[in-house]
Amino acid sequence: MNLRLFVLVRSVQILITFFIIMTLLFVLFRLAPGDPVAFLTDPQMTEEEVALLSQQFGLDQPLHRQYLLYVWNFIRGEFGISFYYHRPVVEILKDRLPKTALLFTTATILYAFAGITWGKILAWKRGSLLDTSVSLFGLLTHTFFLPWLALILIWIFAYHLGWFPLNAMISPEIWLDPESGWLRKGLDILHHMVLPLAVLFLTHFGGYTLVMRSTMLETLREDYILTARAKGLPEKVIRNRHAAPNAALPVVTSLGLSLAFSINGGAITETIFSWPGLGRELVFSVSNSDYPLAQASFLLIAAFVLVSNLIVDIIYAYLDPRIRY
Amino acid sequence: MHHSSRGSSTSYRARLMWGLFGGLCLLGILLGPYPAQGELLKVGLLDEPKTLNPFAVKDIWAAKVLMSCYQRLYYRDYRSNKLIPWLAAGDPVWDPEDLTVTFRLREARWDDGSSFTAEDVIFTAGVIMKFRLPRYWNNWSFVEKIEALDPQTVRIWLKKPMAILWERTLTTFVVEKSKWEPLVQRAEEALYKALGAKEARGRALRVALAKPLEILTSFPNERPESLGPFTFQQWRKGSFIFLKRNENFFAKDMTFHGAPVGPYVDGILFKVFGNMDTAVLALKKGSIDYLWWGIESGYLDDLKKDPKIQIFSTLKSGYRYLAFNLRRPPLSDRVFRQAVAYLVDKDFLVQRILHGQAVTLDTVVPPDNTFYFNPHTPTYGKGLAWPERVKRARELLLRAGYRWAVEPLGGKIPGQFMTKGEGLTMPDGRPVKKMHLLTPPADYDAQRAQAGNMIQQWLRGFGIPIQWRPMSFGAMIKRVRAQQDFDMFVSGWGALGSDPDYLRSFFHSRSDRPKGRNSGGYHNPEFDNLADIQAETMDLQERRKIVLRLQEILMEDLPYIPLYVPINLEGVRKDRFRGWIQMTGGIGNLWSFLCIKPMK
C-alpha cells in the first residue's frame, strides 16, 4: 500500500470513529443524571420561566430531534450556545485553547525532551550511581500525587519564599500598569508558568526517562550496534546516531498522543494553579450539564487525538525507513 | 576519551538546568515588588463571571461584579433591613384606586457622562416584559404599562395588586437605554419576524421568543455601563477584573446613619482563583484583602490564629430541610410527619454535625427576614431530652392507631434506644413499607449527607424502616422534581430573597405537577387561599399577618421539617481595611464597598 492510499483509508476510518464518538458523547451526556435546567433556575423563577429556558436551549424537544439537530449543527460547523455563558461554544474554546496549549504543550515538549535525553544517558551508563539515582528520582516524582505536589510547591515557592505567584496566568498589578511593555508582560506570563511547568515536568519526566532507558537498553543489544562498534565508530556517534533514533520510536508514539491530550489540559493542574484553560472549563461544563460546551470540548479532544494518531503513523515511516504501508 | 566527552556534556546540561532554574528565580525577584496601585480593594473569587450581560446573568460571580455597576431603584438599608430610595428620590406613592405606583428619580450620571432619566427605567422594564426574560419576567408580569410623567418621574400601572412589587419589581436593576437600544431593536425585529402581528401564547410564544432571547442574552457586554460607586475598567479572562472608583457616583457624600458614604477605596480588583486552598493562602499572604466565599471549616483554625485576619460569621439567606412525599402513606399522614419531627433532633445536628456553625430553624422563612419570620410556630420536642422525644412520638402514633410488634424506648444518650421499635403497622393494619431518604453525596455537601445518615439512625431505631441513599445532586433533583419518585429527601434553599412569595411557589397546590416546586404534593385549601391573598395584599402589615399565619399552617402540617440555617464564614485582612458591614449573606455587599476605609 502506498502512503497516499494509506492516508486515505485511515482518514475514512477516522471519520467513522469520530462519528461513533460523537454519538456516544450525545448519549452519555443524556444518560448522566441531572437536568441542566435545574442548575439554571432559582427559587424565584416561575414554572413558565423555566419552560421558556428549556425552550430556548432546545431541551424540550424529543431526544431523537435533539440528536439530529446536534449532528446537523456539527456538519454546519456550529457547536451551539453554552447554557451558562450564553455565547457560542466556539468562542469560549477559542479563548481557552491557546492558554492550555501554551502551558501543556510547553510542558510536554520539556519533559519528553528531558526524558529522551536522560533515558539515553542512563541506558548508556547502566548500573552507575547516576543511573540509579536519576531512575529512582524519576520513579519517585512519577508516583507523586499531582495535587499534593502542586500545593506543596505553591506553599514553599509562592507562599513562603514568594518567588512565584500564587495563581492565574498574569499579575493584574503588571497588566494594569500603563508603563508595562510587552517584554515585562511576556516575562510575567513566563513567571506564572514556572510552578505549573515544574509540577507537570516532575510528574511526567520519569515515565519518559524509564521508557527511553529500557528501549535504549534493548537497542544496545542489537547486532548493528556491535557492527558499529566493530567499525570503530566513536561511542557518541553510536549512542546518538545509531541507537537513540531507533530506541525513541515508542517514545515518539507516546509523545504524539501526549501532545494531542495536552489540549484537554489537566483539569487538576489548571484548577490548582487557577490557569484559565480548557481543563477547568471541561470540569465546569460536565458538572453543570452544559451539554454544548462539554460536547464540543470532548469532540475537540477526540479530533486532536485521532489526527495525531494519523500523524504519528506517517512520522513513523520517516523515522524508520523499514516501515512500509 | 569518550568518557571525558560524556562527562563534559552531562555537566554542561547540569549547568544549563541550574542556570535555567536560577534565571527563573531571578525573574521572580525582578518582577516583584509589584507597582503600587493606590488603595485598591483586592477581592478573591473562586470563579469568574460567565457573562456580564445583566439580562443573562445566572452565576453568582457575575452578580458580585455587577453589583457595583448596575443600580436599583430601591435598596435595602443595612441597619433597618428596609428598602430605602436609591436611584429613586423618595418612597413610592401607591394609589390603590388606580392601581398605580409613582416615584421620582435622583439626578445621576452614567459613566459615559449622559444623564440617568426615566427613559432608562422604562426601557429596562420594557425589555423584561416584551421578551419575558426568565428570572425577571415574573416580577413584571402583572404590570399593565410603565410611563414617564416627566424626565424624572415614573408611573407604573398594574393589572392587579401584587405585593412582590415592593421587594422585587422596584428592586430591578436599570440599564442605559442608549447603549442597549440597537441590540434590543435587533431582538424586536427577530420577534416580529417570528410572530408578525399575531398574538401568541404558551408554547407558540416560547418558540417565537427563542431567537430574540438568544440575540439579547448572547451579547457578552464585556464593558458594563455604570451608575454605581465603581466603573468597569478591564477584564482579563481567567485572571482579573478591575473596577475603578466612580468620581461622579450619585450617592457620594450622601449621609446614611450619620456617616457619609464613599467609596473610600480607589477601586476593586477581583482576582480569580480556581480553588479554596490557594485563595486562602492568598488571603494569608495579603495578595487579597477579602475572600468573597464562605470559608470551609477545615481552614478556620489556621485562619483564626493569624493576627492579621478577621473572620465574620453571618447567617445565610436560606435553609436546609427534610421533605416528604405526601402522596405515599404513611407520609401522607400529618400525625406520622409530626412524629418524625419529634425524632429529628435539630440541636444535635447543629452542635455535633455542623460544630455550631448553624442555627436551628422551626419555620420555612429564614430568620434574617426579620419582618416576615415567625418565631412562634409550633415546635416538636424542642429542648426535650431524647427519651422524652421518643415517648412523645410513640404516644402520638399510638393515639392515631399505629402499632408496633415491639414498641421503641429511648435511651439516655441522644439517638440511643433501650428497645428498638419493630413491626410498625399503620392504622389500617398494613405494615409500614421500606422507605428511602435521599440526600446529596458527602462530596457535594457533607453536612447534608451526615444529617441524612443521622435521621436514618433515629427513625430506624424507632421502627420506621428507612434507608439513607446519598446520590448525585442532579439525580436527586430529577427523582424529586421531574419523576416525583421519592419518600423523603434532605435538601436546601439558598438566596431566597426577602419577599416571602416563594411560600406560594413551594406549597400551593397549583405547583403540584411534574417539575413543579411543590414536589411533595402538599394540598391545603386554607393555605392556598391565604397564599393567594397575601400575594395581592399591598399593605405590608396586613400581608405580614397572613405570612405569619401561613408559616403556622405549614408547621402544623409539616410538608417540610426545617432543619437549620447555615452560617457563612468570611475572612478579611484587618490590617488593610476597616468598616465592613454585615448584612444577610455576609459582608460582601454594596454597603461594605461604600463604607470601608483604608487602615492607613
Interface residues (C-beta under 8 A of the other chain):
Chain A: A32 P33 G34 D35 A38 F39 L40 D42 P43 Q44 M45 T46 E47 E48 E49 V50 A51 L52 L53 Q55 Q56 I81 S82 Y84 Y85 H86 R87 P88 D95 K99 T117 I121 W124 K125 L130 L151 I154 W155 A158 Y159 G162 W163 F164 L166 N167 A168 M169 I170 S171 P172 E173 I174 W175 L176 D177 E179 R184 L187 D188 L190 H191 V194 P234 E235 K236 E270 T271 I272 F273 S274 W275 P276 G277 R280 F284 S289
Chain B: H2 S5 R6 T10 R13 L24 C25 L27 G28 I29 L30 L31 G32 Y34 P35 Q37 D47 E48 K50 T51 N53 A56 K58 D59 R132 P134 R135 W137 N138 N139 R168 R203 R206 V207 L209 A210 L213 E214 T217 S218 P220 Q234 R236 K237 G238 S239 F240 F242 L269 K271 V272 F273 G274 N275 D277 T278 A279 L281 A282 K284 K285 S287 M471 S472 F473 G474 A475 I477 K478 R481 A482 W493 A495 L496 G497 Y502 S505 F506 S511 R513 K515 G516 R517
